[in-house]
């Protein structure tokens, strides 16, 4: 049995959950954009206090590793590393899309050939996505793709695909008339979806190297050009 603090900051959601033996016992979340830095430490303290536990009693820290928001991932990973260094606890990294798929399966379970497609918004018409079966086996690797009218057309001819995440709305316009396309609305990555996955990694001893671990960005960060009024 392990006591694990789970941290998810890959999208607008700032989510922290405390899990014991893979079961979430306390969670604190905010869906206010750009609130990660101010909330993440407070949320961590809150879930521990709610459970009547302290930081030294933790067995590990788990963090969502991406893909997702560059800034959000940096904040989440740096906070998780800070906890691990100060408490001398191991770090566990959980794939954002795999954890979101776990949340999707908890909402809609369709055994057989059904696939789950978690999607993270990557701006404009691009998303980060992957495909998983109902046992969380990855059937198509994570990639960045542009969504258009031909997206998933061949796949949806023969099987149902469940879509969710803040990037799924981009697909909905093109696919909502297809009977094999199933959408779960307003489902974002959450630390509670990480609990079972983090527990399994803890039991298997799959920990990250604190000195070298970095988030999985998938694409290089491109800084925007500051706009100054009156200048072009």
Secondary structure, 3 states (H helix, E strand, C coil): CCEEEEEECCCCCEEEEEEECCEEEEEEEECCCCCHHHHHHHHHHHHHHHHCCCHHHCCEEEEECCCCCHHHHHHHHHHHHHHHHHHCCEEEEECHHHHHHHHHHHHCCCCCCCEEEEEEECCCCEEEEEEECCCCCEEEEEEEEECCCCCCHHHHCCCCEEEECCCCHHHHHHHCCCCCEEECCCCCCCHHHHHHHHHHHHHHCCCECCCCCCCCCCCCCCCCCCCCCCCC
